[in-house]
């Protein structure tokens, strides 16, 4: 079922025609029998034309059907007129959005998380929205949550390997994947997905504290690793400068002691007062 655009008549001329027929028919009713018969016909014509009038606002469409058969879709706004026998169902073509409820799912690594998303969508094909699904708005909400749940189980919350796509660290890639899944699911309902992005992401309350401690431990380890790497580089630079200038001659024992003192100074969190042995190291 695909949308078929059909033309509609301007409503104002048809309204004026119907009113003129009703007025003329009412006047002729009090005349001769022949004119009264003509008046009845005019009244019937006016009453027949009036139900064919309907109004469409901008970004609104009307799906027309005749005795259960799809006729076409009108997208011209204003006062319009079509066959009065047509059943007319109006649909909004405006951009709409909603935020899904917070879903509790397990990520790729099995950790329970809470996730929610904001979906921006609009009806692109009125015929598919009306005839392919029973209630397209309910279909959008249910399928969006189903796609979000399936997407969340495909990625870990945090990347455990370098370059791994994760829910927290790669929002653009995650949003793109979610939008692709939604477009595939909602396309059959004539719905276009404009944007989909994560609006809430957190560990489930029962493991939130443990995960926070793990994140803090990982941050401490990363910071310590960087400090040690920097300290080793500074020590190497200091020894190279001493050897280059040739002002101080250090044997292996004194170099080892100097390296130890420098590493204590550079890696300690508190102020240290190293003792530099200028004499013999023995």
Backbone as numpy.savetxt, mean C-alpha at the origin, in Angstrom:
# Nx Ny Nz CAx CAy CAz Cx Cy Cz
-15.70 -10.92 -18.46 -16.54 -9.73 -18.46 -15.66 -8.49 -18.46
-15.73 -7.71 -19.54 -14.97 -6.48 -19.65 -15.93 -5.31 -19.85
-15.46 -4.14 -19.41 -16.30 -2.94 -19.49 -16.51 -2.53 -20.94
-17.76 -2.21 -21.28 -18.13 -1.74 -22.61 -18.76 -0.36 -22.48
-18.07 0.66 -22.98 -18.58 2.03 -22.86 -19.76 2.23 -23.82
-20.83 2.81 -23.31 -21.99 3.15 -24.14 -22.30 4.63 -23.98
-22.96 5.18 -24.99 -23.30 6.59 -24.98 -24.64 6.80 -24.30
-24.78 7.94 -23.65 -26.04 8.32 -23.01 -26.48 9.67 -23.54
-27.78 9.91 -23.51 -28.32 11.19 -23.97 -28.20 12.24 -22.87
-28.04 13.49 -23.29 -28.03 14.59 -22.32 -29.37 14.61 -21.59
-29.33 14.77 -20.29 -30.54 14.64 -19.49 -31.46 15.84 -19.52
-30.92 17.03 -19.62 -31.75 18.23 -19.55 -32.73 18.30 -20.71
-32.32 18.12 -21.98 -33.32 18.12 -23.07 -34.40 17.06 -22.88
-34.02 15.88 -22.40 -35.01 14.83 -22.19 -35.96 15.19 -21.05
-35.44 15.87 -20.03 -36.29 16.31 -18.92 -37.30 17.34 -19.41
-36.83 18.30 -20.21 -37.74 19.32 -20.74 -38.78 18.69 -21.66
-38.37 17.71 -22.44 -39.31 17.02 -23.33 -40.37 16.29 -22.52
-39.96 15.62 -21.46 -40.91 14.88 -20.63 -41.88 15.85 -19.93
-41.38 16.96 -19.42 -42.26 17.93 -18.77 -43.24 18.54 -19.76
-42.74 18.84 -20.97 -43.63 19.40 -21.99 -44.73 18.41 -22.35
-44.37 17.12 -22.45 -45.38 16.09 -22.77 -46.40 15.97 -21.65
-45.97 16.06 -20.40 -46.90 15.95 -19.27 -47.85 17.14 -19.22
-47.29 18.32 -19.43 -48.14 19.52 -19.40 -49.13 19.51 -20.55
-48.63 19.18 -21.75 -49.51 19.14 -22.92 -50.59 18.07 -22.75
-50.20 16.92 -22.24 -51.17 15.86 -22.03 -52.22 16.25 -21.02
-51.82 16.97 -19.97 -52.80 17.40 -18.98 -53.78 18.40 -19.54
-53.31 19.27 -20.41 -54.20 20.27 -21.03 -55.18 19.60 -21.98
-54.69 18.63 -22.76 -55.55 17.97 -23.76 -56.59 17.04 -23.15
-56.42 16.67 -21.92 -57.40 15.76 -21.30 -58.79 16.38 -21.20
-58.84 17.69 -21.08 -60.14 18.36 -20.94 -60.72 18.76 -22.28
-60.13 18.32 -23.40 -60.62 18.68 -24.73 -61.49 17.57 -25.28
-61.61 17.51 -26.60 -62.45 16.51 -27.27 -61.90 15.11 -27.00
-62.72 14.08 -27.24 -62.25 12.72 -26.98 -60.97 12.35 -27.73
-60.86 12.78 -28.99 -59.66 12.47 -29.74 -58.44 13.16 -29.14
-58.63 14.43 -28.77 -57.53 15.15 -28.14 -57.21 14.58 -26.76
-58.26 14.12 -26.06 -58.03 13.51 -24.75 -57.21 12.24 -24.88
-57.47 11.46 -25.97 -56.69 10.26 -26.21 -55.23 10.62 -26.48
-55.05 11.70 -27.28 -53.69 12.16 -27.54 -53.02 12.62 -26.25
-53.82 13.27 -25.38 -53.28 13.72 -24.09 -52.82 12.55 -23.23
-53.61 11.47 -23.26 -53.22 10.28 -22.50 -51.91 9.70 -23.01
-51.78 9.70 -24.35 -50.54 9.18 -24.93 -49.35 10.05 -24.53
-49.56 11.37 -24.53 -48.47 12.27 -24.12 -48.12 12.08 -22.65
-49.14 11.90 -21.82 -48.88 11.64 -20.40 -48.10 10.34 -20.22
-48.50 9.33 -20.96 -47.79 8.05 -20.87 -46.34 8.20 -21.34
-46.13 8.95 -22.43 -44.77 9.15 -22.95 -43.92 9.92 -21.93
-44.51 10.95 -21.33 -43.76 11.73 -20.34 -43.39 10.89 -19.13
-44.34 10.09 -18.66 -44.07 9.24 -17.50 -43.07 8.13 -17.85
-43.04 7.72 -19.11 -42.09 6.69 -19.53 -40.67 7.24 -19.61
-40.55 8.50 -20.04 -39.22 9.10 -20.22 -38.57 9.43 -18.88
-39.34 9.89 -17.92 -38.76 10.35 -16.65 -37.90 9.31 -15.93
-38.30 8.03 -15.83 -37.44 7.06 -15.12 -36.09 6.83 -15.78
-35.95 7.24 -17.04 -34.66 7.07 -17.71 -33.62 8.09 -17.31
-34.02 9.10 -16.54 -33.08 10.14 -16.10 -32.30 9.68 -14.87
-31.05 9.98 -14.86 -30.21 9.71 -13.68 -29.03 10.68 -13.72
-28.39 10.85 -12.58 -27.30 11.83 -12.48 -26.01 11.12 -12.06
-24.92 11.49 -12.72 -23.60 10.97 -12.38 -22.69 12.12 -11.99
-21.97 11.93 -10.89 -20.99 12.91 -10.47 -19.65 12.60 -11.13
-18.70 13.56 -11.10 -17.37 13.26 -11.64 -16.76 12.04 -10.94
-16.05 11.22 -11.71 -15.44 9.98 -11.22 -16.51 9.02 -10.68
-17.59 8.92 -11.43 -18.65 7.97 -11.09 -19.14 7.35 -12.39
-19.54 6.10 -12.33 -20.03 5.42 -13.53 -21.36 4.75 -13.22
-22.07 4.41 -14.29 -23.34 3.69 -14.16 -23.26 2.44 -15.03
-23.49 1.29 -14.41 -23.50 0.02 -15.12 -24.94 -0.28 -15.52
-25.18 -0.43 -16.82 -26.53 -0.62 -17.34 -26.75 -2.08 -17.69
-27.92 -2.58 -17.32 -28.29 -3.95 -17.67 -29.76 -3.98 -18.06
-30.10 -4.91 -18.94 -31.48 -5.06 -19.40 -31.90 -6.50 -19.17
-32.82 -6.70 -18.22 -33.33 -8.02 -17.88 -32.19 -9.00 -17.59
-31.19 -8.52 -16.82 -30.08 -9.36 -16.40 -28.92 -9.42 -17.37
-29.04 -8.81 -18.54 -27.96 -8.83 -19.52 -27.21 -7.50 -19.48
-25.90 -7.61 -19.40 -25.06 -6.40 -19.33 -25.13 -5.66 -20.66
-25.43 -4.37 -20.60 -25.55 -3.54 -21.79 -24.30 -2.71 -22.00
-23.82 -2.06 -20.94 -22.64 -1.20 -21.07 -22.50 -0.31 -19.85
-21.48 0.53 -19.91 -21.16 1.42 -18.79 -21.10 2.85 -19.29
-21.71 3.74 -18.53 -21.69 5.18 -18.84 -20.78 5.87 -17.85
-19.87 6.72 -18.37 -18.96 7.47 -17.50 -19.10 8.98 -17.68
-20.08 9.42 -18.44 -20.28 10.86 -18.65 -21.02 11.43 -17.44
-20.46 12.48 -16.85 -21.09 13.04 -15.65 -22.18 14.04 -16.02
-22.97 14.37 -15.00 -24.09 15.28 -15.21 -25.41 14.53 -15.24
-26.46 15.22 -15.69 -27.78 14.60 -15.83 -27.82 13.85 -17.15
-28.02 12.53 -17.09 -27.98 11.68 -18.28 -29.30 10.95 -18.45
-29.50 10.42 -19.66 -30.72 9.65 -19.94 -30.38 8.44 -20.79
-30.92 7.30 -20.39 -30.87 6.07 -21.17 -32.24 5.40 -21.11
-32.35 4.34 -21.84 -33.60 3.59 -21.88 -34.15 3.37 -20.46
-35.39 3.77 -20.20 -35.95 3.61 -18.85 -36.01 2.15 -18.39
-35.98 1.22 -19.33 -36.02 -0.19 -18.94 -34.68 -0.69 -18.42
-33.63 0.09 -18.64 -32.30 -0.31 -18.16 -32.23 -0.18 -16.64
-31.64 -1.21 -16.03 -31.33 -1.10 -14.61 -29.96 -0.43 -14.48
-29.89 0.58 -13.63 -28.68 1.39 -13.53 -28.08 1.24 -12.13
-26.83 0.80 -12.09 -26.12 0.68 -10.82 -24.91 1.61 -10.84
-24.87 2.52 -9.89 -23.79 3.50 -9.86 -22.60 2.97 -9.05
-21.40 3.29 -9.56 -20.17 2.90 -8.88 -19.25 4.11 -8.78
-18.54 4.20 -7.68 -17.56 5.26 -7.51 -16.24 4.83 -8.14
-15.65 5.73 -8.93 -14.34 5.49 -9.54 -13.26 6.30 -8.84
-13.58 6.87 -7.69 -12.62 7.69 -6.97 -11.55 6.82 -6.32
-10.41 7.44 -6.06 -9.33 6.74 -5.36 -9.71 6.57 -3.89
-9.59 5.36 -3.41 -9.92 5.06 -2.01 -8.74 4.39 -1.31
-8.74 4.46 -0.01 -7.68 3.79 0.75 -8.23 3.30 2.07
-7.57 2.32 2.62 -7.93 1.81 3.94 -6.69 1.20 4.57
-6.70 1.11 5.89 -5.62 0.46 6.62 -6.13 -0.86 7.15
-5.40 -1.91 6.85 -5.81 -3.23 7.30 -5.68 -3.34 8.81
-6.34 -4.32 9.36 -6.18 -4.57 10.79 -4.80 -5.14 11.06
-4.34 -5.06 12.30 -3.03 -5.60 12.66 -3.09 -7.12 12.68
-2.35 -7.73 11.78 -2.34 -9.19 11.67 -1.17 -9.76 12.46
-1.42 -10.86 13.13 -0.37 -11.55 13.86 0.02 -12.78 13.06
1.23 -12.78 12.50 1.70 -13.86 11.64 3.12 -14.24 12.04
3.60 -15.34 11.50 4.99 -15.76 11.69 5.79 -15.37 10.46
6.94 -14.75 10.68 7.78 -14.39 9.55 8.50 -15.62 9.00
9.42 -15.42 8.05 10.10 -16.55 7.41 10.86 -17.41 8.40
11.36 -16.81 9.48 12.13 -17.54 10.48 11.26 -18.09 11.60
9.95 -17.91 11.51 9.04 -18.46 12.52 8.77 -17.56 13.70
9.29 -16.34 13.69 9.06 -15.43 14.81 7.70 -14.75 14.64
6.88 -14.72 15.70 5.57 -14.05 15.60 5.73 -12.53 15.53
5.08 -11.91 14.56 5.15 -10.46 14.37 3.75 -9.91 14.18
3.64 -8.60 14.36 2.41 -7.87 14.05 2.68 -6.99 12.84
1.74 -7.01 11.88 1.93 -6.25 10.65 0.60 -5.71 10.16
0.63 -4.51 9.59 -0.54 -3.89 8.98 -0.07 -3.09 7.77
-1.00 -2.80 6.86 -0.62 -2.09 5.64 -1.71 -1.11 5.25
-1.32 -0.07 4.51 -2.24 0.89 3.91 -2.34 0.59 2.42
-3.56 0.39 1.93 -3.80 0.05 0.53 -4.55 1.20 -0.13
-4.02 1.69 -1.24 -4.67 2.75 -2.03 -5.15 2.11 -3.33
-6.46 2.22 -3.63 -7.02 1.51 -4.78 -8.18 2.28 -5.39
-8.56 1.88 -6.58 -9.74 2.43 -7.24 -10.29 1.41 -8.23
-11.57 1.56 -8.57 -12.20 0.69 -9.56 -11.75 1.13 -10.94
-11.19 0.20 -11.70 -10.74 0.51 -13.06 -11.71 -0.05 -14.11
-12.40 -1.14 -13.80 -13.35 -1.76 -14.74 -14.66 -1.99 -14.00
-15.66 -1.19 -14.32 -16.94 -1.26 -13.60 -17.65 -2.59 -13.81
-17.58 -3.13 -15.02 -18.28 -4.38 -15.30 -17.69 -5.53 -14.48
-16.36 -5.61 -14.41 -15.74 -6.68 -13.62 -16.05 -6.51 -12.14
-16.08 -5.27 -11.66 -16.36 -5.04 -10.24 -17.78 -5.47 -9.87
-18.72 -5.31 -10.80 -20.11 -5.64 -10.51 -20.41 -7.12 -10.74
-19.89 -7.68 -11.83 -20.32 -9.01 -12.25 -19.33 -10.14 -11.93
-18.05 -9.82 -11.71 -17.09 -10.89 -11.45 -17.04 -11.31 -9.99
-17.41 -10.40 -9.08 -17.42 -10.72 -7.65 -18.75 -10.26 -7.07
-19.08 -10.83 -5.93 -20.38 -10.51 -5.33 -20.37 -9.13 -4.68
-19.35 -8.83 -3.90 -19.22 -7.53 -3.23 -17.76 -7.11 -3.36
-17.50 -6.19 -4.31 -16.10 -5.88 -4.62 -15.39 -5.18 -3.47
-16.08 -4.39 -2.66 -15.42 -3.72 -1.53 -14.99 -4.73 -0.47
-15.85 -5.66 -0.14 -15.48 -6.71 0.80 -14.38 -7.59 0.23
-14.43 -7.83 -1.08 -13.40 -8.63 -1.75 -12.03 -7.96 -1.63
-11.99 -6.64 -1.80 -10.74 -5.89 -1.70 -10.16 -6.03 -0.30
-10.98 -5.86 0.72 -10.49 -5.91 2.10 -9.98 -7.31 2.46
-10.73 -8.33 2.13 -10.34 -9.68 2.51 -9.09 -10.12 1.75
-9.05 -9.87 0.44 -7.89 -10.28 -0.35 -6.64 -9.49 0.02
-6.81 -8.24 0.43 -5.65 -7.44 0.84 -5.01 -8.02 2.09
-5.82 -8.39 3.06 -5.28 -8.99 4.28 -4.66 -10.36 3.99
-5.27 -11.11 3.08 -4.71 -12.41 2.71 -3.35 -12.24 2.03
-3.23 -11.26 1.13 -1.96 -11.01 0.44 -0.90 -10.52 1.42
-1.31 -9.67 2.37 -0.36 -9.17 3.37 0.16 -10.32 4.24
-0.74 -11.22 4.62 -0.32 -12.36 5.45 0.66 -13.26 4.67
0.37 -13.51 3.40 1.24 -14.37 2.60 2.60 -13.70 2.38
2.61 -12.39 2.17 3.86 -11.67 1.95 4.72 -11.68 3.21
4.09 -11.49 4.38 4.84 -11.41 5.64 5.54 -12.73 5.96
4.97 -13.84 5.54 5.59 -15.13 5.82 6.74 -15.45 4.86
6.93 -14.59 3.86 7.98 -14.84 2.85 9.29 -14.16 3.17
9.30 -13.30 4.20 10.50 -12.54 4.53 10.76 -12.61 6.03
12.02 -12.52 6.43 12.31 -12.41 7.87 12.07 -10.98 8.36
11.88 -10.84 9.65 11.70 -9.49 10.22 12.98 -8.69 10.06
14.11 -9.28 10.43 15.42 -8.65 10.30 16.31 -9.52 9.43
17.19 -8.88 8.67 18.11 -9.62 7.81 19.19 -10.29 8.65
19.32 -11.61 8.52 20.35 -12.35 9.24 21.61 -12.53 8.42
21.53 -12.25 7.11 22.68 -12.35 6.22 22.81 -11.06 5.43
24.01 -10.77 5.00 24.26 -9.57 4.22 23.54 -9.65 2.87
22.79 -8.60 2.53 22.07 -8.57 1.26 20.71 -9.22 1.29
20.31 -9.81 2.42 19.01 -10.46 2.50 17.91 -9.42 2.65
16.83 -9.58 1.89 15.69 -8.66 1.97 14.87 -9.00 3.21
14.61 -7.98 4.04 13.87 -8.18 5.28 12.76 -7.15 5.38
11.77 -7.45 6.21 10.62 -6.57 6.35 11.01 -5.20 6.90
11.91 -5.18 7.86 12.24 -3.91 8.53 13.25 -3.09 7.75
14.17 -3.73 7.06 15.27 -3.00 6.43 15.06 -2.68 4.96
14.04 -3.25 4.32 13.83 -3.03 2.89 12.36 -2.66 2.62
11.90 -1.49 3.08 10.48 -1.13 2.90 10.07 -0.98 1.45
10.95 -0.47 0.58 10.58 -0.27 -0.81 10.35 -1.60 -1.52
11.27 -2.55 -1.33 11.12 -3.86 -1.97 9.88 -4.59 -1.44
9.64 -4.47 -0.14 8.47 -5.13 0.45 7.18 -4.53 -0.10
7.11 -3.21 -0.18 5.91 -2.54 -0.72 5.68 -2.94 -2.16
6.75 -3.02 -2.95 6.60 -3.41 -4.36 6.07 -4.84 -4.47
6.60 -5.74 -3.66 6.13 -7.13 -3.70 4.67 -7.21 -3.27
4.30 -6.48 -2.23 2.91 -6.50 -1.77 1.97 -5.96 -2.84
2.38 -4.89 -3.51 1.54 -4.31 -4.56 1.37 -5.28 -5.73
2.41 -6.01 -6.07 2.30 -7.01 -7.14 1.31 -8.11 -6.77
1.39 -8.59 -5.52 0.47 -9.64 -5.09 -0.97 -9.14 -5.08
-1.18 -7.91 -4.63 -2.52 -7.35 -4.60 -3.07 -7.17 -6.00
-2.24 -6.68 -6.92 -2.69 -6.48 -8.30 -3.13 -7.80 -8.93
-2.40 -8.86 -8.63 -2.76 -10.18 -9.16 -4.08 -10.68 -8.58
-4.30 -10.45 -7.30 -5.51 -10.96 -6.65 -6.73 -10.10 -6.99
-6.57 -8.79 -7.08 -7.70 -7.88 -7.24 -8.00 -7.55 -8.69
-7.11 -7.95 -9.61 -7.35 -7.65 -11.02 -8.63 -8.26 -11.54
-9.00 -9.44 -11.06 -10.22 -10.10 -11.52 -11.48 -9.37 -11.07
-11.35 -8.48 -10.08 -12.49 -7.70 -9.62 -12.51 -6.31 -10.24
-11.67 -6.07 -11.25 -11.65 -4.77 -11.90 -11.08 -3.66 -11.05
-10.22 -4.02 -10.08 -9.66 -3.04 -9.14 -8.18 -2.82 -9.46
-7.78 -1.56 -9.50 -6.39 -1.19 -9.71 -5.77 -0.79 -8.38
-4.63 -1.39 -8.05 -3.91 -1.07 -6.82 -2.90 0.03 -7.15
-3.07 1.19 -6.54 -2.21 2.34 -6.81 -0.97 2.31 -5.91
-1.16 1.95 -4.65 -0.03 1.93 -3.72 -0.34 0.97 -2.59
0.69 0.34 -2.08 0.57 -0.53 -0.91 1.85 -0.40 -0.10
1.72 -0.05 1.16 2.91 0.12 2.00 2.61 -0.33 3.43
3.65 -0.77 4.11 3.52 -1.24 5.49 3.32 -0.03 6.41
2.29 -0.09 7.23 2.02 1.00 8.17 2.35 0.64 9.61
2.47 -0.64 9.91 2.80 -1.09 11.27 3.59 -2.38 11.17
4.71 -2.44 11.89 5.54 -3.63 11.90 6.23 -3.72 13.25
6.01 -4.82 13.96 6.62 -5.00 15.28 6.58 -6.47 15.64
7.48 -6.85 16.53 7.43 -8.20 17.07 6.19 -8.35 17.94
5.67 -9.55 18.01 4.54 -9.82 18.88 4.94 -9.57 20.33
3.99 -9.14 21.19 4.34 -8.77 22.57 5.06 -9.86 23.35
4.74 -11.14 23.09 5.33 -12.21 23.89 6.83 -12.39 23.64
7.34 -11.91 22.50 8.77 -12.05 22.24 9.45 -10.71 22.04
8.70 -9.62 22.20 9.26 -8.30 21.92 10.47 -8.00 22.79
10.38 -8.33 24.11 11.47 -8.02 25.03 12.72 -8.83 24.67
12.53 -10.11 24.36 13.68 -10.95 24.00 14.33 -10.48 22.71
13.51 -10.08 21.74 14.06 -9.60 20.47 14.77 -8.27 20.66
14.26 -7.43 21.56 14.92 -6.16 21.84 16.31 -6.40 22.45
16.39 -7.36 23.37 17.69 -7.69 23.95 18.65 -8.23 22.89
18.13 -9.02 21.96 18.99 -9.54 20.90 19.49 -8.41 19.99
18.60 -7.49 19.67 19.00 -6.35 18.85 20.05 -5.50 19.56
19.86 -5.31 20.87 20.84 -4.53 21.62 22.18 -5.24 21.67
22.15 -6.57 21.84 23.40 -7.34 21.86 24.10 -7.25 20.50
23.33 -7.37 19.42 23.92 -7.25 18.09 24.52 -5.87 17.87
23.84 -4.84 18.39 24.36 -3.48 18.24 25.66 -3.29 19.03
25.71 -3.86 20.23 26.93 -3.76 21.05 28.08 -4.48 20.37
27.81 -5.68 19.84 28.85 -6.45 19.16 29.37 -5.69 17.94
28.45 -5.12 17.17 28.86 -4.37 15.98 29.69 -3.16 16.36
29.26 -2.45 17.44 30.02 -1.28 17.88 31.41 -1.67 18.37
31.48 -2.75 19.15 32.78 -3.22 19.66 33.70 -3.63 18.51
33.14 -4.32 17.53 33.95 -4.75 16.40 34.54 -3.55 15.67
33.73 -2.51 15.53 34.23 -1.32 14.84 35.30 -0.61 15.66
35.09 -0.58 16.99 36.08 0.07 17.86 37.41 -0.66 17.81
37.34 -2.01 17.88 38.57 -2.80 17.86 39.28 -2.64 16.52
38.53 -2.65 15.42 39.14 -2.49 14.11 39.83 -1.13 14.00
39.16 -0.10 14.50 39.76 1.23 14.47 40.99 1.33 15.36
40.93 0.69 16.54 42.07 0.75 17.46 43.28 0.04 16.88
43.05 -1.12 16.26 44.17 -1.85 15.64 44.81 -1.01 14.54
43.97 -0.33 13.76 44.51 0.52 12.71 45.33 1.67 13.26
44.87 2.26 14.36 45.61 3.36 14.96 46.93 2.89 15.55
46.94 1.71 16.16 48.18 1.16 16.71 49.18 0.89 15.60
48.71 0.29 14.52 49.60 0.03 13.39 50.18 1.33 12.84
49.34 2.37 12.76 49.81 3.65 12.27 50.84 4.26 13.21
50.61 4.12 14.55 51.55 4.68 15.52 52.92 4.00 15.43
52.92 2.67 15.34 54.18 1.94 15.23 54.91 2.27 13.93
54.12 2.42 12.84 54.74 2.75 11.56 55.38 4.13 11.60
54.75 5.09 12.26 55.31 6.43 12.36 56.58 6.43 13.21
56.58 5.64 14.28 57.77 5.58 15.13 58.94 4.98 14.37
58.66 3.90 13.64 59.73 3.30 12.84 60.21 4.22 11.73
59.28 4.98 11.17 59.62 5.88 10.07 60.54 7.00 10.54
60.22 7.59 11.68 61.03 8.70 12.19 62.37 8.21 12.75
62.38 6.99 13.27 63.61 6.44 13.84 64.05 7.10 15.13
63.14 7.85 15.77 63.51 8.54 17.01 63.50 7.59 18.20
62.63 6.60 18.16 62.52 5.65 19.28 62.72 4.25 18.74
63.67 3.56 19.34 63.93 2.18 18.96 63.28 1.26 19.98
62.31 0.45 19.50 61.60 -0.46 20.40 61.91 -1.91 20.04
62.27 -2.66 21.10 62.44 -4.08 20.85 61.06 -4.74 20.86
61.00 -6.03 20.60 59.72 -6.72 20.48 58.92 -6.68 21.77
59.59 -6.79 22.91 58.88 -6.79 24.19 58.24 -5.43 24.45
59.01 -4.36 24.17 58.48 -3.02 24.41 57.37 -2.69 23.40
57.49 -3.21 22.16 56.40 -3.02 21.20 55.12 -3.68 21.70
55.25 -4.90 22.21 54.09 -5.63 22.70 53.43 -4.89 23.84
54.27 -4.35 24.78 53.71 -3.62 25.92 53.05 -2.33 25.46
53.66 -1.66 24.47 53.07 -0.42 23.96 51.75 -0.69 23.24
51.72 -1.77 22.47 50.46 -2.15 21.80 49.37 -2.43 22.82
49.74 -3.15 23.89 48.77 -3.46 24.94 48.22 -2.19 25.57
49.11 -1.24 25.91 48.66 0.01 26.53 47.78 0.83 25.61
48.17 0.92 24.32 47.36 1.69 23.37 45.98 1.08 23.17
45.91 -0.26 23.10 44.61 -0.90 22.93 43.73 -0.68 24.14
44.33 -0.66 25.34 43.54 -0.38 26.55 42.97 1.02 26.49
43.79 1.97 26.08 43.34 3.36 26.00 42.23 3.53 24.97
42.43 2.92 23.80 41.50 3.14 22.69 40.20 2.35 22.85
40.25 1.20 23.47 39.06 0.34 23.55 38.31 0.48 24.87
38.90 1.11 25.87 38.24 1.21 27.16 37.11 2.23 27.10
36.00 1.94 27.79 34.88 2.87 27.85 35.14 3.99 28.85
36.05 3.76 29.82 36.37 4.77 30.81 37.79 5.30 30.56
38.04 6.44 31.12 39.34 7.05 30.96 40.44 6.19 31.57
41.49 5.91 30.80 42.59 5.05 31.26 43.88 5.87 31.32
44.76 5.46 32.21 46.05 6.11 32.34 47.15 5.06 32.15
47.54 4.89 30.89 48.53 3.86 30.62 49.92 4.26 31.16
50.70 3.27 31.49 52.07 3.46 31.93 53.00 3.07 30.80
53.72 4.03 30.24 54.63 3.75 29.13 56.02 3.58 29.70
56.56 2.39 29.53 57.88 2.08 30.07 58.93 2.60 29.09
59.66 3.64 29.50 60.71 4.21 28.64 62.02 3.49 28.78
62.13 2.66 29.80 63.38 1.93 30.01 63.26 0.51 29.52
63.93 -0.38 30.20 63.92 -1.78 29.80 62.57 -2.41 30.12
62.09 -3.25 29.26 60.80 -3.92 29.46 60.89 -5.10 30.37
62.13 -5.53 30.73 62.32 -6.72 31.57 62.14 -6.38 33.03
